[in-house]
Amino acid sequence: MAGKWTIFTLLVGFSTLLANPVAGAVNTARIDTVRNEDVLDSGDLQIIDNFVADAVRELAKTRDFTSIARIRTVILSRNSSNKGSAQAQYAEQFSESAYKYISSGIEQAELLTPDERKAKVILNLLILIDGLEDLRLADLAIGRLKDENMAVRYWAVHSVTNPGITGQLNSTKIADLQLAHRIVEQLKVLVDSSSPEIVALIAEFTAAVLVPQGEELLLQIADMRIKRYADWTVKYELLDSAILKLLFKKISSAGLSKPLPATSRTSATVARRFGQLYSYAILRYVNGQDFLGTAEKHQLASVLVETEKSCIGKLLGKQQTTVRRAVEQDDYMGLLLEHGRLLGDETRAGKLSLKLKFDYGANTDGHKHTAPLTLPQPPEN
């Protein structure tokens, strides 16, 4: 009965969010005592439950960012016991209570108006979920992955892709692997409709999560970026430096300088994406001088030079500086010549293609393309 009464109290608290913009202090005296207990009884578990209920309520009804951060710190600093003998008991109750009250908090936030207030409450709860790094809470974040508010979506994605969660997903437990697969499948739906910042989170996750679907997701991201280069709608080119590095890692020996034999279909597929994306970045830089803004040019220059330094040189086994010199000297013809040398043209395969044993697809007659797709000219307007 006490648990039900606590939930009721929490729901009432949420109904008065708009009328109480300033949060009160969360009482930590009793929970700090429980954290130092060697063995927990039912009364101690109820104290944990009450603490989480009060803290989540205060977090949700507070509008001042400094106070929100302080409350979140109070919660996160007390999500485990100080006594090893009570760790399991404490963690299980804290996790159960966190799911119960954060879930209720999100449900009640849906009733709030205006939408801006609703989004802020949900956002703060997602940031708390992110900090707790608890697989039990993943469902709550997954439920917000398709949110139209990009800030809410960002923290929902962050909550299921942060290193703490990824490390747990990479365990040998069947349930964890199944959850990893589910998260990847959910993230696939977001690639085309999300901001570059969110895509960056997803891309980093693909490199960290140890399920085969992670590589499929990375290739999907590369294909999305390639398509947007082709139609001149790509945004935040600096993202492609990270994507190219992730593709490089997939075709290299666990980050070492010696490349893996690229004889498998998977290796050739990844290498082809790497070559095509780098090609489009170079050609956008060359062909877009009268189309791109200063910031876009600077971002592309960074992508070209950083990829040459961090990826091309390691893949070919020799330091490469031609791209950097061409960018520094505004030598567009030199850049195009290096593009052909590295990536290939209609008459010959490029150095990367030969080293990594890949091509750019084939005609219906089986003739293999030695050159990447040509980037269309920029729109006239």
C-alpha positions in Angstrom: 0.0 0.0 0.0 2.9 2.4 0.8 4.3 1.9 -2.7 0.9 2.7 -4.3 0.6 5.8 -2.1 4.1 7.0 -3.2 3.2 6.7 -6.9 0.0 8.7 -6.2 2.0 11.4 -4.5 4.4 11.5 -7.5 1.6 11.9 -10.0 0.0 14.7 -8.0 3.4 16.3 -7.9 3.6 16.2 -11.7 0.2 17.8 -12.0 1.4 20.9 -10.3 4.6 21.3 -12.4 3.6 24.6 -13.9 2.6 26.1 -10.6 5.9 25.2 -8.8 8.8 26.4 -11.0 11.3 26.3 -8.1 12.4 23.0 -6.8 12.8 22.2 -3.1 15.8 20.3 -1.8 15.9 16.5 -1.9 16.3 15.0 1.6 19.3 12.7 1.5 19.8 11.9 5.2 17.9 8.6 5.2 19.2 7.4 1.9 22.8 8.1 3.0 22.2 6.0 6.1 20.9 3.1 4.0 23.9 3.3 1.7 26.1 2.5 4.7 24.1 -0.6 5.8 25.7 -4.0 5.4 22.3 -5.8 4.9 19.1 -4.2 3.8 15.6 -4.9 5.1 12.2 -4.0 3.7 12.3 -0.7 5.5 15.6 0.2 3.9 14.3 -0.8 0.4 11.3 1.5 1.0 13.6 4.4 1.9 15.4 3.8 -1.5 12.1 3.8 -3.3 10.9 7.0 -1.5 14.2 8.8 -2.3 14.0 8.0 -6.0 10.3 9.1 -6.1 11.1 12.4 -4.4 14.2 13.1 -6.4 12.6 12.4 -9.8 9.6 14.6 -8.8 11.9 17.5 -7.9 13.9 17.0 -11.1 10.8 17.1 -13.2 9.2 20.2 -11.7 12.4 22.3 -11.5 13.0 24.8 -14.2 16.3 26.4 -13.2 19.1 24.6 -15.0 21.5 25.0 -12.1 19.1 23.3 -9.7 18.3 20.6 -12.3 22.0 19.7 -12.6 22.3 19.7 -8.8 19.4 17.3 -8.3 20.6 15.1 -11.1 24.0 14.9 -9.3 22.3 14.0 -6.0 20.5 11.1 -7.7 23.5 9.8 -9.7 25.8 10.0 -6.6 23.4 7.8 -4.7 22.6 5.0 -7.2 24.9 2.5 -5.5 25.7 1.3 -2.0 28.9 2.1 -0.1 28.9 -1.5 1.3 29.9 -4.3 -1.0 27.7 -6.8 0.8 24.6 -4.7 0.1 25.5 -3.7 -3.5 23.2 -6.2 -5.2 20.2 -5.4 -3.0 20.6 -1.7 -3.3 21.2 -1.6 -7.0 18.2 -3.8 -7.8 15.8 -1.7 -5.7 17.3 1.6 -7.1 17.0 0.3 -10.7 13.4 -0.9 -10.1 12.4 2.4 -8.5 14.1 4.5 -11.2 12.2 2.7 -13.9 8.9 3.1 -12.1 9.1 6.8 -11.4 10.9 7.9 -14.5 8.4 6.0 -16.6 5.5 7.7 -14.6 7.3 11.0 -15.0 7.4 10.7 -18.8 3.8 9.7 -19.0 2.8 12.7 -16.9 5.0 15.0 -18.9 2.9 14.0 -22.0 0.0 15.8 -20.4 1.8 19.1 -20.0 1.4 22.2 -22.1 2.9 24.0 -23.9 4.9 21.5 -25.9 8.1 23.3 -25.0 7.6 22.6 -21.3 6.7 19.0 -22.0 9.9 18.6 -24.1 12.0 20.1 -21.3 10.7 17.7 -18.7 11.2 14.7 -20.9 14.6 15.9 -21.9 15.7 16.2 -18.2 14.5 12.7 -17.5 16.4 11.3 -20.5 19.5 13.0 -19.4 19.0 11.3 -16.0 18.5 8.0 -17.8 21.7 8.6 -19.7 23.7 9.2 -16.5 22.3 6.1 -14.7 23.5 3.8 -17.5 21.0 1.1 -16.6 19.9 -1.4 -19.2 16.5 -1.7 -17.5 15.9 1.9 -18.5 16.7 1.4 -22.2 13.1 0.8 -23.0 12.2 4.3 -21.8 14.8 5.8 -24.0 13.9 3.6 -27.0 10.4 5.0 -26.7 11.6 8.5 -27.4 14.0 7.7 -30.3 11.5 8.9 -33.0 10.6 12.1 -31.1 10.2 15.1 -33.5 12.1 17.3 -31.0 15.7 16.9 -32.0 17.0 17.7 -28.6 14.8 15.0 -27.0 15.8 12.6 -29.8 19.5 13.4 -29.3 19.4 12.4 -25.6 17.3 9.4 -26.3 19.9 8.2 -28.7 22.7 9.1 -26.3 21.0 7.1 -23.6 21.2 3.9 -25.6 24.6 4.4 -27.2 26.8 5.9 -24.5 29.9 3.8 -23.6 28.5 2.6 -20.3 25.5 1.1 -22.0 27.5 -0.3 -25.0 29.9 -2.0 -22.6 27.0 -3.9 -21.0 25.4 -4.7 -24.4 28.7 -6.4 -25.4 28.3 -9.0 -22.7 27.8 -12.7 -23.5 24.2 -12.7 -22.1 21.6 -13.6 -24.7 19.3 -10.9 -23.4 21.9 -8.2 -23.8 22.7 -9.2 -27.3 19.1 -9.2 -28.2 18.7 -5.7 -26.8 21.8 -4.6 -28.8 20.1 -6.0 -31.9 16.9 -4.2 -31.1 18.6 -0.9 -30.5 20.5 -1.2 -33.8 17.2 -1.9 -35.7 15.6 1.1 -34.0 18.5 3.4 -34.9 18.4 2.3 -38.6 15.0 4.1 -38.9 16.5 7.4 -37.6 19.4 7.8 -40.0 17.7 9.6 -42.8 15.6 12.0 -40.6 18.1 12.9 -37.8 20.4 15.9 -37.4 24.2 15.4 -38.0 24.8 15.4 -34.2 22.5 12.4 -33.8 24.0 10.6 -36.8 27.4 11.1 -35.2 26.3 9.3 -32.0 24.8 6.5 -34.1 28.0 6.1 -36.1 30.2 5.9 -33.1 27.9 3.3 -31.6 28.3 1.1 -34.7 32.0 0.9 -34.1 31.6 0.0 -30.4 28.7 -2.5 -30.4 29.7 -6.1 -31.1 26.8 -7.3 -33.2 27.0 -7.9 -37.0 24.1 -5.4 -37.5 26.4 -2.6 -36.3 28.4 -2.8 -39.5 25.2 -2.8 -41.6 24.2 0.4 -39.8 27.5 2.1 -40.5 27.2 1.2 -44.2 23.7 2.7 -44.2 25.0 5.9 -42.7 27.8 6.0 -45.3 25.2 5.5 -48.1 23.0 8.3 -46.7 25.9 10.7 -46.7 27.0 9.6 -50.2 23.4 10.3 -51.5 23.3 13.7 -49.9 26.7 14.6 -51.5 25.3 13.5 -54.8 22.3 15.8 -54.6 24.2 18.6 -52.9 22.1 18.6 -49.8 24.7 17.3 -47.3 25.0 19.3 -44.1 27.9 19.5 -41.6 30.6 18.0 -43.7 32.9 17.6 -40.7 30.8 14.5 -39.7 32.3 12.6 -42.7 35.8 12.8 -41.1 34.4 10.6 -38.3 32.5 8.3 -40.7 35.6 7.8 -42.9 37.7 6.9 -39.8 35.1 4.4 -38.7 35.1 2.8 -42.2 38.9 2.8 -42.0 38.8 0.9 -38.8 36.5 -1.7 -40.3 39.0 -2.4 -43.1 42.1 -2.2 -40.9 43.5 -4.5 -38.2 41.7 -3.3 -35.0 43.1 0.2 -35.5 46.7 -1.0 -36.3 48.5 0.4 -39.3 48.7 -2.9 -41.2 45.5 -3.5 -43.2 43.6 -6.7 -43.1 43.5 -8.7 -46.4 40.5 -7.2 -48.2 39.5 -10.3 -50.0 36.1 -10.9 -48.3 32.9 -9.5 -49.7 32.4 -7.5 -46.5 35.8 -5.9 -46.6 35.4 -4.9 -50.3 31.9 -3.5 -49.5 33.3 -1.3 -46.7 36.3 -0.2 -48.7 34.0 0.8 -51.6 32.0 3.1 -49.3 35.2 4.6 -48.0 36.4 5.3 -51.5 33.1 6.7 -52.8 32.6 9.0 -49.7 36.1 10.3 -49.8 35.8 10.9 -53.6 32.6 12.9 -53.2 34.2 15.0 -50.4 37.2 15.9 -52.6 35.0 16.7 -55.6 32.6 18.8 -53.6 35.5 20.8 -52.4 36.8 21.3 -55.9 33.5 21.8 -57.8 31.8 23.8 -55.1 34.1 26.7 -54.7 31.5 29.1 -56.1 28.6 27.3 -54.4 29.8 26.6 -50.8 30.1 29.0 -47.9 33.3 29.6 -46.0 32.4 27.3 -43.1 31.6 24.5 -45.5 34.9 24.9 -47.3 36.8 24.9 -44.1 35.0 21.7 -42.9 35.7 19.9 -46.2 39.3 21.0 -46.1 39.6 19.5 -42.6 37.9 16.2 -43.8 40.3 15.9 -46.8 43.5 16.6 -44.8 42.6 14.6 -41.7 41.5 11.5 -43.7 44.7 11.6 -45.7 46.7 11.8 -42.4 44.7 9.3 -40.3 43.6 6.8 -42.9 45.1 7.0 -46.4 48.7 6.9 -45.2 48.1 4.0 -42.9 46.2 2.0 -45.5 49.0 2.5 -48.1 51.7 2.0 -45.5 53.4 5.3 -46.3 52.8 8.9 -45.1 50.8 10.9 -47.6 50.9 14.7 -47.8 49.8 15.5 -51.4 46.2 16.3 -50.4 47.3 18.6 -47.6 49.7 20.5 -49.8 47.1 20.9 -52.6 44.5 22.3 -50.1 47.1 24.7 -48.6 48.1 26.0 -52.0 44.5 26.0 -53.5 45.8 23.6 -56.1 42.6 22.1 -57.4 44.2 20.4 -60.4 46.7 18.8 -58.1 43.9 17.7 -55.9 42.1 16.1 -58.8 45.2 14.3 -60.0 45.7 12.9 -56.5 42.0 11.9 -56.4 42.6 9.8 -59.6 45.8 8.3 -58.3 44.3 7.2 -55.0 40.8 6.4 -55.9 41.0 5.5 -59.6 39.6 6.9 -62.9 38.1 5.5 -66.1 41.5 4.1 -67.3 43.0 2.7 -64.2 42.3 1.5 -60.7 43.5 3.7 -57.8 46.2 2.8 -55.3 43.6 2.2 -52.6 41.5 -0.1 -54.9 44.6 -2.2 -55.7 45.8 -2.4 -52.1 42.4 -3.2 -50.7 41.2 -5.3 -53.7 37.9 -3.6 -54.3 36.1 -1.9 -57.3 33.1 0.4 -57.7 30.6 -2.1 -59.0 30.1 -3.6 -62.5 28.1 -3.1 -65.6 25.5 -5.6 -66.8 28.2 -7.2 -68.9 30.3 -7.7 -65.9 32.9 -5.0 -66.6 34.1 -3.6 -63.3 34.3 0.1 -62.7 37.7 1.4 -61.7 36.5 4.9 -60.9 34.0 6.1 -58.2 30.7 7.7 -59.3 31.2 11.2 -60.6 29.8 14.0 -58.5 27.1 16.0 -60.4 27.7 19.7 -60.8 26.2 21.9 -58.1 22.8 23.5 -58.6 22.9 26.7 -60.6 21.1 28.7 -57.8 
